[in-house]
Amino acid sequence: MIYKNNKQRPKFLNLLQIRLPVMAVASILHRVSGVILLLILPVVIYGLDLSLQGREGFEQVFLIIKSPVGQLVLLLTGVSIFYHLVA
């Protein structure tokens, strides 16, 4: 038996054209927020440890949080926690 090649099959699957249901998108974003929280957890624990060592450590953590990178990490952490809890 010889199979005919179906000409209507797509040769390239464009993932941006696939319309996912809302719950599938919410599930994917929930998983992404969980991974972000898992990756940020060591940074948060290190910052807590450093800030509890004394005044110098607290000031160092304060300067890190005050920097633009620290603000971005803090924002990313807050958004991830909020979305993970709500979803």
Contacts in CASP RR format, 6 or more apart in sequence:
PFRMAT RR
TARGET T0000
AUTHOR 0000-0000-0000
METHOD contacts of the structure
MODEL  1
MIYKNNKQRPKFLNLLQIRLPVMAVASILHRVSGVILLLILPVVIYGLDL
SLQGREGFEQVFLIIKSPVGQLVLLLTGVSIFYHLVA
20 28 0 8 1.000
26 87 0 8 1.000
29 83 0 8 1.000
29 87 0 8 1.000
30 83 0 8 1.000
30 84 0 8 1.000
30 87 0 8 1.000
33 79 0 8 1.000
33 80 0 8 1.000
33 81 0 8 1.000
33 83 0 8 1.000
33 84 0 8 1.000
33 87 0 8 1.000
34 80 0 8 1.000
34 84 0 8 1.000
36 76 0 8 1.000
36 77 0 8 1.000
36 80 0 8 1.000
37 77 0 8 1.000
37 80 0 8 1.000
37 81 0 8 1.000
37 84 0 8 1.000
40 73 0 8 1.000
40 76 0 8 1.000
40 77 0 8 1.000
40 80 0 8 1.000
43 73 0 8 1.000
44 77 0 8 1.000
47 61 0 8 1.000
47 64 0 8 1.000
50 57 0 8 1.000
50 58 0 8 1.000
50 60 0 8 1.000
50 61 0 8 1.000
51 57 0 8 1.000
51 58 0 8 1.000
51 61 0 8 1.000
51 62 0 8 1.000
52 58 0 8 1.000
64 70 0 8 1.000
65 71 0 8 1.000
65 74 0 8 1.000
END
